[in-house]
Amino acid sequence: MSDIEFGLDTFGGLTRDADGDYLPHPQVIRDIVEDAVVADQVGLDFFGVGEHHRPDFAVSSPEMVLAAVAGRTERIRLGSAVTVLSSDDPVRVFERFATLDAVSNGRAEIVAGRGSFIESFPLFGYDLADYDVLFEEKLALLVQLLTEKPVTWQGSTRASLQEQRVFPTTASGLRAWVGVGGSPESVVRTARHGLGLFLAIIGGPAERFSAYIDLFGRAQDEFEVPRRPVAVHSPGLVADTDAQARDLVHDGWLAMRTQMGRERGWPPPSAGDFEREIDSGALYVGSPETVATKIATTVRTLGVDRFDLKYDQPVAHGAHLRSIELYGDTVVPMVKDMLS
């Protein structure tokens, strides 16, 4: 428990100005860089930036944002959350992160996933009918590239490679994870490839993911691969009091949940859903004491190696900065005390 890491993730969701209007994409991106600088200053272990290709998110190129962060930070590890590997090229993904690893002096990580949105598929000319084969083949190729040895590969989703080397090389290799939403097949695939498991817990109680973590351990043993770390990622925000945190997050959460429901065919949120997600679900919203207690319970229940707070609620940027400060300076030390 003493070795647990604590990180932050952002999808680059739009924040608001003093009048409640959404800020433009360029300002949101600059603010994310500032967020990462503060995260480094308060001693957090990881800062992850997601990839999206839609108007309500500002970041479509996480590596570019993370490269800017690398130049202004010293120790915090930097990675994606996630890289949408299905609609990207594994060779270019490796090259970009190897470059990020160089400019950050060995702090880059890849979190590869399918992504929770599908806009990148038509944008880059991929057929959603190939959803499964795209990820399976490209992940297998990426795993080979991570060895930094000549790669021979053949598949149906890109040109074949024959004893191909890819550059730049890294000093100590790239740490890599697979972002998983909760399907057993994805958990087993991650174990088979010998990568870390990065679970997105975005709704419901965390303990329901215990079975996936147990499956991950058993699958690694069956495949006779070394045990890899497990991380979890959940949304939240820390404020000075529970009431302030709930007031800040409520309207944005309701709007987001309603919009996602329209897009994906979910029922609209019911009365009390917001409070239930805070009290017993996947929202880590509240005072430092409230959030620390909930994180400690999650870490103890699941036995994970890293907890990441997805902090980018649609609030003013100042609330983000305050949340990061409270998370690093107060919440994390409290969690460590509780776990010790």
N, C-alpha and C positions, 0 to 999 in steps of 0.2 A: 504493500500500500504506500510505502514511503517514496516509491519511484514513479508514482502516477504523474502524468503530464496533464497540463491544463492549457487549452487553446481557445481561440476565437475563430469563427467563420462568418463570412459575409457573402451574400449572393449579389451584392451591389444594388440592393433594393433602393428605390428612390426615397430620399428624406425630404423634409418639409422646411420651409422658411418660417419666419415669425408670423406671417399671415396665414399659414397652413397650406400654402401652395407648394407643389412639388418642385424641388430644385432641378436644374438642367443636368444632363448626364456629365458634362465636364467637371462641374463643381462636385458632384457626388464622387467621382473618381479621385479628385484631389483630396476630398475629405477622407476617403478610405486609406490613402497613404498616411494621413495624419493619425488616423485610428491605429494603424500598425505601429507607428512611432511610439505612441503612448503605450500600446501593448508591450513593446520591447522595454520601455522604461519601467513598467510595473512588474517585470519579471516573468511574463507569460512564456510558455514554451513553443507555441505554434500559432501561426496566423494563416488562415485559408481563405482563398477567394474563388468564388464560383464562376461558371461560364453560362451565360444566357444570351439569347438573340431575340429579345422582345422588348417593347418600350418601357415596361415597368422595372427593368433592371439595367444598370449602367455598364456592366462589365461583360464584354464579349471576348476579351483576350486577357485572362488572368495573369499569364506570364509577364506581360508588359507592365501591369500594375505592380506585380511582385518584384520586378526588376527595379522599379522606382523605389519600392520599399527597401530593397536590399542596400541601396546606396545611402539610406538614412538610418539604418538599424545596425546592431552589432551582434546579437546573439540569438534572437528569436528565429525559429525554423519557419520556412515559407513554402506553402504548397497550394494546390488547387482544391476546390471543394464543390463540384468535381470538374475534371476535364471530361468532356463528352467524347469519349474515345470512339464511339460508333460512327460519328460523322467527321472524324479527324483522321489524320494519317499517323500511324504509330511512329514512323521514322521521324516525322517533323515534331511530334510530341517529345520524343526522346531528345532530339537536337535542341529544342527550346528549353527543356528543363535542365539539360546538361549545361547549357549556356547560363541559365539562372543559377545553377549550382556554382559555376565559376565566379560570377560577379558577386555572389553572396558568401563566398569562401566556404562552400560545402554545406549550405543550409537548406537546399531545395528538396522537396518531396513531391511525388506524383500521387494524387488520388484519382484514379480512373473510374469512370462509371458510365452508365447509359444516360444519365441525366433524368430529371423529373419532368422535362418539357421536350416537345418534339420539333420545335421550330427549326432546329439546325438541319434536320433531314431534308426537307425541300430546299432550304437555302443553299445547301452544298450538293444537291443533286442525288440524294440517297432515297431509296424506296423503303417505306416503313414495313413493307412485306418482308424485308431482309433484316428486320430488327435484331433477331437472335443471332443469325450467322455473322452479321457485321461485328457484333461485340465479341463473340466467341473467337473469330479469326484474328481480329485486331488485338485482343488481349494476349492471345498466344504469341503473336509477333512481338508485341511490346516486351513480354517476358524474355524472349530471346535477346532483344536489343539491350535489355538491362544487364546482361552478362558482359557487354562491351567486347565480345568476341565476334569473329566473322560469322554472319548469319546466312543460312540457307533456309528459305521459306517459300511455300507455294500455297495459294488459296484462291478463292473466287472473288475476293473483294478488292484486290489491288494487284499490281504487277509483282511477279515472283522475284526473289532475291537469290543470288548464288554467291556464297562466300563474300558477302558484302559487309564492309566495315562502315560504321557511322561515327561522325565526329561532331563536336569535340568530345574527347574522353573526359572522365571525371577523376578527381583525386581519390575518392573512396567509394564510388558507386552511388546510386540514387535509391533512397528509401521509397518504397512504393506500396500503395494500398489499393483496394477495390472498394468503392462506395456502394453499399448494398441497402436496398429498401426493406428487405425482409423476406425474400424468397429462398427456400432451402436449396434450390438449384444453384443460385448465385453464391451462397455460402460454401457449398461443396466445390464449386469452380474456383473460388478464391483459395481454398485450402490446397486444391490440386496444383495450382500454379505457385504455391509457396509465397503468397503475398499477405500483407496485413489486411484485417477486416475492419472496415469503417462503416458502422451501422448508423443510418439516419433514422432516429426515433422522433417522429414529428407529430405523433398523435397516440393517445392511449397510454397506459402505464408502462414504465420501462421494463418491469419484470416479465412481461410477455415475450421479451427477446432473450430470456435465459436459455430457451430451447435452441435458439440459433447459435448462441455462443458455445453451448455444449456440443452441438453438431459440428461446429468448426473445429473444436478440439479433437473430437473423435475422427473426423475426416482427415485431419493432419496426421494423426497416428496411423490411420489406414493407408494413406499415401506415403508414409514414412518420410515426411518432410519435417524440418525443424518447426517448433511452435512459433508462430508469429503473433504480434500484438493485436489487440482489439481496441478500437476507439468507438465512442458514440458521440453523436452530434444531435443537439436539440435546441429549439428556439427559446429565447428569453430576453430579459432585460433586468438589470439591477438598478434600483433607485434608493433614495434615502429611507423611504418607508414603503410598506406594502401598498397602502392606498395610492401613493404617488405613482408607483410602478404600474398598478392596474389601470389607473386613469390614463397614463401615457400610452399604454399598449392596446387598450380595449378597442377603440374605433378602427385602428389600422388592422388589427387581427380580424375583426368582424368583416371589414371590407375585403381583405384578402381571402378569407374563408368563403365568402359569398361568391367572389369572382371565380375562384378555383372550382367551386361547386357548379357554377354555370358551365364552365369549360369542360368539366369531366363527368357531369351527370350526377354529382353528389346532391343529397338533400341540403337545403339551406340550414345554417346553424340554428339550433333550438335555444330557447331561454335556458340559461345556466350552463351551456357548453363551455363558455370561456372560463367561468369559475371552476368547473370540473377539471378542465385541462391544467389549471394552475394547482389545484388541490391534490389531484391524483393522476394527472396525465403528463403530457410532454412539454408543457409550458413552464419554464423556469423564470417566473416573474415575481419580483418582490424585493423586500429589503435584503441587505447582505445576510442576515441571520436566516431568513426564509429560504433564500436561494442556496446558501451553503448547506443547510440541513437536507434539502432535497437532492443536491448533487451527491452529498456523502451517502445518502440512502441508495441512490442509483449505482454509485461506484461499488459500494459494499455488496449490493444484491447481485450485480452482474460480474463483478471481478474484472473490470476493464482496465486497460493501461493508459487510456487518455479520455478526458471529457472535454468536448468542444461546445462552447455556447455560441449559437447562431444569434448574434446580437443585433442584426440590421433590421430592427422594427421601423416602420414608416413614421418616425418622429423627428424632431429637430436634431441637428448634428450635435448640439451641446449635450443632449440626453445620451447620445452614444458615448461621447467622451467621458461623461460622468459614470456611465455604466461600466466602461472599461477600467476606469480608475478603481471603482469599488470592487469589481471582480478580481483584479490583480492584487490590490493592496489589502482587501478585507476578506472577500469570499474565499479565495484560495487558501490563505493561512488558516481560516476557520475550518475548512474542509480537511486539511491535513491534520489539524488538531483532533477533529472528530474521528478520523480514521486511525489515528495512532493509539 
